[in-house]
Amino acid sequence: MMKNLTRILAASIFAITLLNVVSCASTKKQEGTGEYVDDSVITTKVKAQLFDEPGIRSSQIDVDTYKGVVQLSGFVNSQADIDKAIAIVHTIDGVKSVRNQMRVR
C-alpha cells in the first residue's frame, strides 16, 4: 500500500514538473516566460531612452516588443524624429529589429 502511494506521489510530482516546464516554453505565436521578461526589459529600456532624448515627445510614442522585435507607433513632429527614434532603438541590447508605425503630424 505504501509503495503504491509513493509511486503515485512521485508520478504526480513528475507530471507537475513536466507541465511547468512545457508551459514556460515558447511557440511561434506565444512567448515563453523568459522571453516575456526579456521583452518587458527591452520595452522599458526603449521608453527610458526615448524619454531622455531631447526633442522627441516620448509620451506620444507607443512601444511594444515581441520576441525582440520592437514596434514603434504614434505621432511625431517630423521624419527626423522618426529616424532618431529608430536609431535609438537599434542601440539597445536584445533588439532584433524595429517596426515603424509612427506617423508625422
PyMOL commands that set and color helices and strands:
alter all, ss='L'
color gray80, all
select helices_A, chain A and resi 2-24+33-52+58-60+79-90
alter helices_A, ss='H'
color red, helices_A
select strands_A, chain A and resi 61-66+69-76+97-104
alter strands_A, ss='S'
color yellow, strands_A
deselect
rebuild
show_as cartoon
